[in-house]
Amino acid sequence: MNRRHFLTTSTAALAGSLLVPASSHALDLTQAPLPYAPEALEPHIDALTMNIHFGKHHTAYITKLGDALKAANIGKTDAIELISDIKSLPEASQMAIRNNGGGHVNHTWFWKWMAPAGSGPTGPEGKLGEAIQSTFTSIDDFKKLFGEAGVKRFGSGWAWLIVTKDGKLKVTSTPNQDNPLMKGIVDAADLGTPILGLDVWEHAYYLKYQNKRPDYISAWWNVVNWAEVAKGYAAAKA
């Protein structure tokens, strides 16, 4: 079995499971394989970036999270639960768990929110599409707002589409590896279930796009896994 076939078939059973919904599904200290080959997102996301991003950066977040939990003698390993209530953890361990737990959770979702161009819907459809148009006037207006959230994020961070506690869609942005599940870290108005997120750390795009973050964001729309985003939306609304 070659690497491409293994990466594709070994994760088929996991499709959709990470986002049903994000706020309640356990995520331990393991790294699921990519749901596609590293080169599958080219030319929009290059294979070298994917290999480094997945194999080095994401792996390091998991390792460092495990080290932080061990150092603090914390037996809980559900990363989503940990980052959702960081303020309840020992103060000395909060920053390490916030950064590395957030990095693990965010990247686990990020891989699922992408798929090879042409392998699925080219835009939001069904109830998700209706909700985006109702909330943001049009799909293009949503993309513009979301893209601006990524472009204007100073330094490293993420742009997000979330479902708020009252069931509304909202575009937000967080610094570093923070995410909209982090009570006590993120403003209350920006808390919610992430259904789409974009990594705008330089390690996500610099090898191909250098300092041209807007070009990266524009290209990224070609590999958004809208079927997965729709699953997340349906789960968050359930």
MIDOSE-1310 file (N, C-alpha, C; in nm, 2 decimals, decimal comma, always signed):
residues 238
mnrr	+0,09/-0,12/+0,00/+0,00/+0,00/+0,00/+0,09/+0,12/+0,00; +0,07/+0,21/-0,10/+0,15/+0,33/-0,10/+0,10/+0,44/-0,01; +0,18/+0,54/+0,02/+0,15/+0,64/+0,12/+0,02/+0,72/+0,08; +0,00/+0,75/-0,04/-0,12/+0,82/-0,08/-0,24/+0,74/-0,05
hflt	-0,24/+0,61/-0,08/-0,36/+0,52/-0,06/-0,38/+0,51/+0,09; -0,27/+0,49/+0,17/-0,28/+0,48/+0,31/-0,34/+0,60/+0,38; -0,29/+0,72/+0,34/-0,34/+0,84/+0,40/-0,49/+0,87/+0,36; -0,53/+0,82/+0,25/-0,67/+0,84/+0,21/-0,76/+0,75/+0,28
tsta	-0,73/+0,62/+0,27/-0,82/+0,51/+0,33/-0,82/+0,50/+0,48; -0,70/+0,53/+0,54/-0,69/+0,51/+0,68/-0,77/+0,62/+0,76; -0,81/+0,73/+0,69/-0,89/+0,83/+0,76/-1,03/+0,84/+0,71; -1,07/+0,75/+0,62/-1,21/+0,76/+0,57/-1,31/+0,75/+0,68
alag	-1,29/+0,66/+0,78/-1,38/+0,64/+0,89/-1,39/+0,76/+0,98; -1,29/+0,85/+0,97/-1,29/+0,97/+1,06/-1,36/+1,09/+1,00; -1,40/+1,08/+0,87/-1,45/+1,20/+0,81/-1,57/+1,25/+0,88; -1,56/+1,38/+0,92/-1,67/+1,45/+0,99/-1,67/+1,43/+1,13
sllv	-1,59/+1,33/+1,19/-1,60/+1,30/+1,33/-1,54/+1,41/+1,42; -1,45/+1,49/+1,37/-1,38/+1,59/+1,45/-1,47/+1,71/+1,48; -1,58/+1,72/+1,41/-1,65/+1,85/+1,42/-1,80/+1,82/+1,46; -1,83/+1,72/+1,54/-1,97/+1,69/+1,57/-2,00/+1,69/+1,72
pass	-2,02/+1,80/+1,78/-1,97/+1,93/+1,74/-1,83/+1,95/+1,80; -1,76/+2,05/+1,76/-1,62/+2,07/+1,81/-1,62/+2,09/+1,96; -1,72/+2,15/+2,02/-1,72/+2,18/+2,16/-1,73/+2,06/+2,25; -1,77/+1,94/+2,19/-1,80/+1,83/+2,28/-1,72/+1,70/+2,24
hald	-1,67/+1,70/+2,13/-1,60/+1,58/+2,08/-1,46/+1,57/+2,14; -1,43/+1,46/+2,21/-1,30/+1,44/+2,27/-1,18/+1,44/+2,16; -1,07/+1,49/+2,20/-0,95/+1,49/+2,11/-0,83/+1,46/+2,20; -0,78/+1,34/+2,19/-0,67/+1,31/+2,28/-0,53/+1,35/+2,22
ltqa	-0,43/+1,30/+2,28/-0,29/+1,34/+2,24/-0,23/+1,25/+2,13; -0,32/+1,23/+2,03/-0,27/+1,15/+1,91/-0,30/+1,24/+1,79; -0,22/+1,21/+1,68/-0,23/+1,29/+1,56/-0,29/+1,19/+1,45; -0,41/+1,22/+1,41/-0,46/+1,14/+1,30/-0,39/+1,17/+1,17
plpy	-0,38/+1,07/+1,08/-0,31/+1,10/+0,95/-0,39/+1,20/+0,87; -0,32/+1,27/+0,78/-0,39/+1,36/+0,69/-0,49/+1,28/+0,61; -0,60/+1,35/+0,58/-0,71/+1,28/+0,50/-0,68/+1,28/+0,35; -0,56/+1,32/+0,31/-0,53/+1,33/+0,17/-0,37/+1,33/+0,17
apea	-0,32/+1,30/+0,05/-0,17/+1,31/+0,04/-0,12/+1,45/+0,05; +0,00/+1,48/+0,10/+0,05/+1,61/+0,12/+0,05/+1,70/-0,01; +0,06/+1,64/-0,12/+0,06/+1,71/-0,25/-0,08/+1,73/-0,30; -0,18/+1,68/-0,24/-0,31/+1,68/-0,30/-0,38/+1,82/-0,31
leph	-0,33/+1,91/-0,23/-0,38/+2,05/-0,23/-0,31/+2,14/-0,33; -0,21/+2,09/-0,40/-0,14/+2,17/-0,49/-0,23/+2,21/-0,61; -0,21/+2,32/-0,68/-0,10/+2,42/-0,66/-0,13/+2,52/-0,55; -0,24/+2,51/-0,48/-0,28/+2,61/-0,39/-0,20/+2,61/-0,26
idal	-0,18/+2,49/-0,21/-0,10/+2,46/-0,09/+0,00/+2,36/-0,13; +0,13/+2,39/-0,12/+0,23/+2,30/-0,17/+0,27/+2,19/-0,08; +0,32/+2,08/-0,13/+0,35/+1,96/-0,05/+0,45/+1,99/+0,06; +0,55/+2,06/+0,03/+0,66/+2,09/+0,12/+0,60/+2,16/+0,25
tmni	+0,52/+2,26/+0,22/+0,45/+2,33/+0,33/+0,37/+2,23/+0,41; +0,29/+2,15/+0,35/+0,20/+2,06/+0,42/+0,28/+1,96/+0,50; +0,39/+1,91/+0,45/+0,48/+1,81/+0,52/+0,53/+1,88/+0,65; +0,58/+2,00/+0,63/+0,64/+2,07/+0,75/+0,53/+2,11/+0,85
hfgk	+0,42/+2,16/+0,80/+0,32/+2,21/+0,88/+0,26/+2,09/+0,96; +0,23/+1,99/+0,90/+0,17/+1,87/+0,96/+0,27/+1,79/+1,04; +0,38/+1,76/+0,98/+0,48/+1,67/+1,04/+0,57/+1,73/+1,15; +0,59/+1,86/+1,14/+0,67/+1,93/+1,24/+0,59/+2,02/+1,33
hhta	+0,52/+2,11/+1,28/+0,45/+2,21/+1,37/+0,34/+2,14/+1,45; +0,25/+2,07/+1,38/+0,14/+2,01/+1,46/+0,19/+1,90/+1,55; +0,28/+1,82/+1,51/+0,34/+1,72/+1,59/+0,40/+1,78/+1,72; +0,47/+1,89/+1,70/+0,53/+1,96/+1,82/+0,43/+2,01/+1,92
yitk	+0,32/+2,06/+1,87/+0,22/+2,10/+1,96/+0,17/+1,99/+2,05; +0,15/+1,87/+1,99/+0,10/+1,75/+2,07/+0,21/+1,71/+2,17; +0,33/+1,71/+2,13/+0,44/+1,67/+2,22/+0,45/+1,77/+2,34; +0,45/+1,89/+2,31/+0,46/+1,99/+2,41/+0,34/+2,00/+2,50
lgda	+0,22/+1,97/+2,45/+0,10/+1,96/+2,53/+0,11/+1,85/+2,63; +0,16/+1,73/+2,58/+0,18/+1,62/+2,67/+0,28/+1,65/+2,78; +0,39/+1,72/+2,74/+0,49/+1,75/+2,84/+0,43/+1,85/+2,95; +0,35/+1,94/+2,90/+0,29/+2,04/+3,00/+0,19/+1,97/+3,09
lkaa	+0,12/+1,88/+3,04/+0,02/+1,80/+3,13/+0,10/+1,72/+3,23; +0,21/+1,66/+3,18/+0,29/+1,57/+3,27/+0,35/+1,66/+3,38; +0,41/+1,77/+3,34/+0,47/+1,86/+3,44/+0,38/+1,91/+3,54; +0,25/+1,93/+3,50/+0,15/+1,98/+3,60/+0,07/+1,87/+3,67
nigk	+0,11/+1,75/+3,64/+0,04/+1,63/+3,70/-0,11/+1,63/+3,67; -0,14/+1,67/+3,54/-0,28/+1,67/+3,50/-0,31/+1,54/+3,42; -0,41/+1,47/+3,47/-0,44/+1,34/+3,41/-0,53/+1,35/+3,29; -0,60/+1,46/+3,28/-0,70/+1,48/+3,17/-0,62/+1,50/+3,04
tdai	-0,66/+1,44/+2,93/-0,59/+1,45/+2,80/-0,68/+1,49/+2,69; -0,81/+1,52/+2,72/-0,90/+1,57/+2,61/-0,86/+1,72/+2,58; -0,80/+1,74/+2,47/-0,75/+1,88/+2,44/-0,86/+1,98/+2,43; -0,97/+1,94/+2,37/-1,08/+2,03/+2,36/-1,14/+2,07/+2,49
elis	-1,15/+1,98/+2,58/-1,20/+2,01/+2,72/-1,10/+2,10/+2,79; -0,97/+2,07/+2,77/-0,87/+2,15/+2,84/-0,87/+2,29/+2,80; -0,87/+2,32/+2,67/-0,87/+2,45/+2,62/-1,00/+2,53/+2,64; -1,11/+2,46/+2,65/-1,24/+2,52/+2,67/-1,25/+2,58/+2,81
diks	-1,17/+2,54/+2,90/-1,18/+2,59/+3,04/-1,04/+2,61/+3,10; -0,96/+2,68/+3,03/-0,82/+2,70/+3,07/-0,81/+2,76/+3,21; -0,89/+2,85/+3,24/-0,88/+2,93/+3,37/-0,90/+2,83/+3,49; -0,95/+2,71/+3,47/-0,97/+2,62/+3,58/-0,84/+2,54/+3,61
lpea	-0,74/+2,55/+3,52/-0,62/+2,48/+3,53/-0,52/+2,55/+3,62; -0,42/+2,48/+3,67/-0,32/+2,55/+3,75/-0,26/+2,67/+3,68; -0,25/+2,78/+3,74/-0,20/+2,90/+3,67/-0,07/+2,88/+3,60; +0,02/+2,81/+3,66/+0,16/+2,80/+3,60/+0,15/+2,72/+3,47
sqma	+0,05/+2,64/+3,45/+0,05/+2,55/+3,33/-0,05/+2,61/+3,22; -0,12/+2,72/+3,26/-0,22/+2,76/+3,16/-0,17/+2,81/+3,03; -0,06/+2,88/+3,02/-0,01/+2,93/+2,90/+0,04/+2,82/+2,81; +0,11/+2,72/+2,86/+0,16/+2,61/+2,78/+0,05/+2,53/+2,72
irnn	-0,06/+2,51/+2,80/-0,17/+2,43/+2,76/-0,25/+2,51/+2,66; -0,27/+2,64/+2,68/-0,34/+2,73/+2,59/-0,27/+2,73/+2,45; -0,14/+2,75/+2,45/-0,07/+2,75/+2,32/-0,06/+2,62/+2,25; -0,03/+2,52/+2,32/-0,01/+2,39/+2,26/-0,13/+2,31/+2,24
gggh	-0,22/+2,32/+2,34/-0,35/+2,26/+2,33/-0,43/+2,32/+2,21; -0,42/+2,46/+2,21/-0,49/+2,53/+2,10/-0,43/+2,49/+1,96; -0,30/+2,48/+1,96/-0,23/+2,44/+1,83/-0,28/+2,30/+1,79; -0,29/+2,21/+1,88/-0,33/+2,07/+1,85/-0,48/+2,07/+1,79
vnht	-0,57/+2,14/+1,87/-0,71/+2,14/+1,83/-0,73/+2,21/+1,70; -0,67/+2,33/+1,69/-0,69/+2,41/+1,57/-0,64/+2,34/+1,44; -0,52/+2,27/+1,45/-0,47/+2,21/+1,33/-0,55/+2,08/+1,30; -0,59/+2,01/+1,40/-0,67/+1,89/+1,37/-0,80/+1,92/+1,29
wfwk	-0,86/+2,03/+1,33/-0,98/+2,08/+1,25/-0,93/+2,13/+1,11; -0,82/+2,20/+1,11/-0,78/+2,27/+0,98/-0,76/+2,17/+0,87; -0,70/+2,05/+0,90/-0,67/+1,95/+0,79/-0,81/+1,90/+0,74; -0,91/+1,89/+0,82/-1,04/+1,84/+0,78/-1,12/+1,95/+0,70
wmap	-1,09/+2,07/+0,72/-1,15/+2,18/+0,65/-1,10/+2,21/+0,51; -1,00/+2,12/+0,47/-0,95/+2,13/+0,34/-0,96/+2,00/+0,27; -0,97/+2,01/+0,13/-0,98/+1,89/+0,05/-0,93/+1,93/-0,09; -0,88/+1,83/-0,17/-0,83/+1,86/-0,30/-0,94/+1,94/-0,38
agsg	-0,89/+2,04/-0,46/-0,98/+2,12/-0,54/-1,05/+2,03/-0,64; -1,18/+2,05/-0,65/-1,27/+1,98/-0,74/-1,32/+1,85/-0,68; -1,29/+1,82/-0,55/-1,34/+1,69/-0,50/-1,47/+1,70/-0,43; -1,52/+1,82/-0,42/-1,65/+1,84/-0,35/-1,71/+1,97/-0,40
ptgp	-1,81/+2,02/-0,32/-1,88/+2,15/-0,36/-1,78/+2,26/-0,36; -1,80/+2,35/-0,46/-1,71/+2,47/-0,47/-1,75/+2,59/-0,39; -1,86/+2,57/-0,32/-1,90/+2,68/-0,23/-2,00/+2,62/-0,13; -2,05/+2,70/-0,03/-2,14/+2,66/+0,06/-2,28/+2,64/+0,00
egkl	-2,34/+2,52/+0,03/-2,47/+2,49/-0,03/-2,57/+2,46/+0,08; -2,70/+2,44/+0,05/-2,80/+2,40/+0,14/-2,82/+2,50/+0,25; -2,85/+2,45/+0,37/-2,88/+2,53/+0,48/-2,76/+2,62/+0,52; -2,64/+2,57/+0,50/-2,52/+2,65/+0,53/-2,51/+2,77/+0,43
geai	-2,53/+2,74/+0,31/-2,53/+2,85/+0,21/-2,64/+2,95/+0,23; -2,76/+2,90/+0,27/-2,87/+3,00/+0,30/-2,83/+3,08/+0,42; -2,77/+3,02/+0,52/-2,74/+3,10/+0,64/-2,63/+3,20/+0,62; -2,53/+3,16/+0,54/-2,43/+3,26/+0,50/-2,48/+3,38/+0,43
qstf	-2,57/+3,35/+0,33/-2,62/+3,46/+0,25/-2,72/+3,55/+0,33; -2,79/+3,48/+0,42/-2,88/+3,56/+0,51/-2,80/+3,65/+0,61; -2,69/+3,60/+0,66/-2,61/+3,67/+0,76/-2,52/+3,77/+0,70; -2,46/+3,74/+0,58/-2,36/+3,83/+0,53/-2,40/+3,89/+0,40
tsid	-2,52/+3,88/+0,35/-2,58/+3,93/+0,23/-2,55/+3,84/+0,11; -2,42/+3,80/+0,10/-2,39/+3,71/-0,02/-2,27/+3,63/+0,02; -2,24/+3,53/-0,06/-2,12/+3,44/-0,04/-2,00/+3,53/-0,06; -2,00/+3,61/-0,16/-1,88/+3,70/-0,19/-1,85/+3,79/-0,07
dfkk	-1,96/+3,85/-0,01/-1,94/+3,94/+0,10/-1,89/+3,86/+0,22; -1,93/+3,74/+0,24/-1,88/+3,66/+0,35/-1,73/+3,63/+0,33; -1,69/+3,59/+0,21/-1,55/+3,57/+0,18/-1,46/+3,69/+0,20; -1,52/+3,81/+0,16/-1,44/+3,93/+0,18/-1,42/+3,96/+0,33
lfge	-1,53/+3,94/+0,41/-1,52/+3,97/+0,55/-1,42/+3,87/+0,62; -1,44/+3,74/+0,58/-1,35/+3,64/+0,64/-1,20/+3,67/+0,60; -1,18/+3,70/+0,47/-1,05/+3,73/+0,42/-0,99/+3,84/+0,50; -1,07/+3,95/+0,52/-1,02/+4,06/+0,59/-0,98/+4,03/+0,74
agvk	-1,05/+3,94/+0,80/-1,02/+3,89/+0,93/-0,88/+3,83/+0,93; -0,85/+3,75/+0,83/-0,72/+3,69/+0,82/-0,61/+3,79/+0,78; -0,63/+3,88/+0,69/-0,53/+3,97/+0,65/-0,50/+4,07/+0,76; -0,60/+4,11/+0,83/-0,58/+4,22/+0,94/-0,53/+4,16/+1,07
rfgs	-0,53/+4,03/+1,08/-0,48/+3,97/+1,21/-0,33/+4,00/+1,22; -0,29/+4,08/+1,31/-0,15/+4,12/+1,32/-0,07/+4,00/+1,38; +0,04/+3,98/+1,31/+0,13/+3,86/+1,35/+0,06/+3,73/+1,32; +0,07/+3,64/+1,41/+0,02/+3,50/+1,39/-0,12/+3,49/+1,45
gwaw	-0,20/+3,40/+1,39/-0,34/+3,38/+1,44/-0,42/+3,30/+1,34; -0,56/+3,32/+1,36/-0,65/+3,25/+1,28/-0,77/+3,34/+1,25; -0,84/+3,31/+1,14/-0,97/+3,37/+1,11/-1,07/+3,25/+1,12; -1,19/+3,29/+1,17/-1,29/+3,18/+1,20/-1,43/+3,22/+1,15
livt	-1,50/+3,12/+1,12/-1,65/+3,12/+1,10/-1,70/+3,04/+1,21; -1,78/+3,10/+1,30/-1,83/+3,02/+1,42/-1,99/+3,03/+1,42; -2,04/+2,93/+1,50/-2,18/+2,94/+1,53/-2,19/+2,98/+1,68; -2,25/+3,09/+1,71/-2,25/+3,14/+1,84/-2,36/+3,06/+1,92
kdgk	-2,36/+3,09/+2,05/-2,45/+3,01/+2,14/-2,60/+3,03/+2,11; -2,63/+3,15/+2,04/-2,77/+3,17/+2,00/-2,79/+3,12/+1,86; -2,70/+3,04/+1,80/-2,72/+2,98/+1,67/-2,69/+3,07/+1,55; -2,63/+3,18/+1,57/-2,60/+3,27/+1,46/-2,46/+3,25/+1,41
lkvt	-2,44/+3,28/+1,28/-2,30/+3,28/+1,22/-2,23/+3,41/+1,25; -2,10/+3,40/+1,27/-2,02/+3,51/+1,29/-1,87/+3,49/+1,25; -1,81/+3,59/+1,19/-1,67/+3,59/+1,16/-1,59/+3,65/+1,27; -1,49/+3,58/+1,31/-1,40/+3,63/+1,42/-1,26/+3,60/+1,39
stpn	-1,17/+3,65/+1,47/-1,03/+3,62/+1,46/-0,96/+3,61/+1,60; -0,86/+3,53/+1,61/-0,79/+3,51/+1,74/-0,64/+3,52/+1,71; -0,56/+3,56/+1,81/-0,42/+3,56/+1,80/-0,36/+3,42/+1,83; -0,24/+3,40/+1,78/-0,16/+3,28/+1,81/-0,24/+3,15/+1,79
qdnp	-0,25/+3,06/+1,89/-0,33/+2,94/+1,88/-0,46/+2,95/+1,96; -0,51/+3,07/+2,00/-0,63/+3,08/+2,06/-0,75/+3,04/+1,97; -0,86/+3,00/+2,02/-0,98/+2,97/+1,94/-1,11/+3,00/+2,01; -1,22/+3,01/+1,94/-1,34/+3,06/+1,99/-1,41/+2,97/+2,10
lmkg	-1,34/+2,86/+2,14/-1,40/+2,78/+2,25/-1,34/+2,82/+2,38; -1,24/+2,91/+2,38/-1,17/+2,94/+2,50/-1,24/+3,04/+2,59; -1,32/+2,99/+2,68/-1,39/+3,07/+2,78/-1,28/+3,14/+2,87; -1,30/+3,27/+2,90/-1,21/+3,34/+2,99/-1,09/+3,39/+2,91
ivda	-1,07/+3,35/+2,79/-0,96/+3,40/+2,70/-1,02/+3,49/+2,59; -1,11/+3,44/+2,52/-1,18/+3,51/+2,41/-1,30/+3,59/+2,47; -1,32/+3,71/+2,41/-1,43/+3,79/+2,45/-1,56/+3,70/+2,44; -1,65/+3,72/+2,54/-1,77/+3,64/+2,54/-1,85/+3,65/+2,41
adlg	-1,85/+3,77/+2,35/-1,93/+3,79/+2,23/-1,87/+3,71/+2,11; -1,74/+3,66/+2,12/-1,68/+3,59/+2,01/-1,66/+3,44/+2,04; -1,73/+3,39/+2,15/-1,73/+3,25/+2,18/-1,83/+3,18/+2,09; -1,79/+3,06/+2,05/-1,88/+2,98/+1,97/-1,82/+2,85/+1,92
tpil	-1,89/+2,78/+1,84/-1,84/+2,66/+1,78/-1,77/+2,69/+1,65; -1,64/+2,66/+1,63/-1,58/+2,69/+1,50/-1,63/+2,59/+1,40; -1,67/+2,64/+1,28/-1,70/+2,54/+1,17/-1,61/+2,56/+1,05; -1,53/+2,67/+1,05/-1,43/+2,69/+0,95/-1,32/+2,78/+1,01
gldv	-1,20/+2,75/+0,98/-1,09/+2,83/+1,03/-0,97/+2,83/+0,93; -0,90/+2,94/+0,93/-0,79/+2,96/+0,84/-0,67/+2,99/+0,92; -0,56/+2,92/+0,91/-0,43/+2,94/+0,98/-0,36/+3,05/+0,90; -0,33/+3,16/+0,97/-0,25/+3,27/+0,90/-0,12/+3,29/+0,97
weha	-0,07/+3,18/+1,04/+0,07/+3,18/+1,08/+0,16/+3,18/+0,96; +0,27/+3,23/+0,96/+0,36/+3,23/+0,84/+0,40/+3,09/+0,80; +0,41/+3,00/+0,90/+0,44/+2,86/+0,86/+0,34/+2,79/+0,77; +0,22/+2,85/+0,77/+0,11/+2,79/+0,68/+0,13/+2,83/+0,54
yylk	+0,21/+2,93/+0,51/+0,21/+2,98/+0,37/+0,34/+3,04/+0,32; +0,44/+3,06/+0,40/+0,55/+3,15/+0,36/+0,64/+3,09/+0,26; +0,65/+2,95/+0,26/+0,74/+2,89/+0,16/+0,69/+2,92/+0,01; +0,56/+2,93/-0,01/+0,50/+2,95/-0,14/+0,47/+3,09/-0,16
yqnk	+0,41/+3,16/-0,06/+0,36/+3,29/-0,08/+0,44/+3,41/-0,02; +0,55/+3,37/+0,05/+0,63/+3,47/+0,12/+0,54/+3,56/+0,20; +0,56/+3,69/+0,18/+0,48/+3,79/+0,27/+0,34/+3,82/+0,21; +0,30/+3,75/+0,11/+0,18/+3,78/+0,04/+0,06/+3,71/+0,10
rpdy	+0,03/+3,74/+0,22/-0,08/+3,67/+0,29/-0,22/+3,68/+0,21; -0,25/+3,79/+0,16/-0,38/+3,80/+0,08/-0,38/+3,70/-0,04; -0,27/+3,67/-0,10/-0,26/+3,58/-0,21/-0,29/+3,43/-0,16; -0,23/+3,40/-0,04/-0,25/+3,27/+0,02/-0,40/+3,26/+0,05
isaw	-0,46/+3,36/+0,11/-0,60/+3,35/+0,15/-0,69/+3,33/+0,02; -0,66/+3,40/-0,08/-0,74/+3,39/-0,20/-0,73/+3,25/-0,26; -0,61/+3,20/-0,26/-0,59/+3,06/-0,32/-0,65/+2,95/-0,23; -0,65/+2,98/-0,10/-0,71/+2,88/+0,00/-0,85/+2,85/-0,03
wnvv	-0,93/+2,94/-0,08/-1,07/+2,92/-0,10/-1,09/+2,80/-0,20; -0,99/+2,77/-0,28/-1,00/+2,66/-0,38/-1,00/+2,53/-0,31; -0,95/+2,52/-0,19/-0,94/+2,39/-0,12/-1,02/+2,38/+0,00; -1,11/+2,47/+0,02/-1,20/+2,46/+0,14/-1,30/+2,34/+0,12
nwae	-1,31/+2,26/+0,22/-1,39/+2,14/+0,22/-1,53/+2,18/+0,27; -1,61/+2,23/+0,17/-1,75/+2,28/+0,21/-1,84/+2,18/+0,26; -1,82/+2,05/+0,22/-1,90/+1,94/+0,27/-1,88/+1,93/+0,42; -1,75/+1,94/+0,46/-1,72/+1,92/+0,60/-1,77/+2,04/+0,68
vakg	-1,76/+2,16/+0,62/-1,81/+2,28/+0,69/-1,96/+2,27/+0,72; -2,03/+2,22/+0,62/-2,17/+2,20/+0,63/-2,21/+2,10/+0,74; -2,13/+1,99/+0,75/-2,15/+1,90/+0,86/-2,13/+1,97/+1,00; -2,03/+2,05/+1,01/-2,00/+2,12/+1,13/-2,12/+2,21/+1,17
yaaa	-2,17/+2,28/+1,06/-2,28/+2,37/+1,09/-2,40/+2,30/+1,13; -2,43/+2,19/+1,07/-2,55/+2,11/+1,11/-2,54/+2,06/+1,25; -2,42/+2,01/+1,29/-2,40/+1,96/+1,42/-2,41/+2,07/+1,53; -2,35/+2,19/+1,50/-2,36/+2,30/+1,59/-2,50/+2,35/+1,61
ka	-2,58/+2,33/+1,51/-2,72/+2,38/+1,52/-2,81/+2,28/+1,58; -2,77/+2,15/+1,59/-2,85/+2,05/+1,64/-2,89/+2,07/+1,79
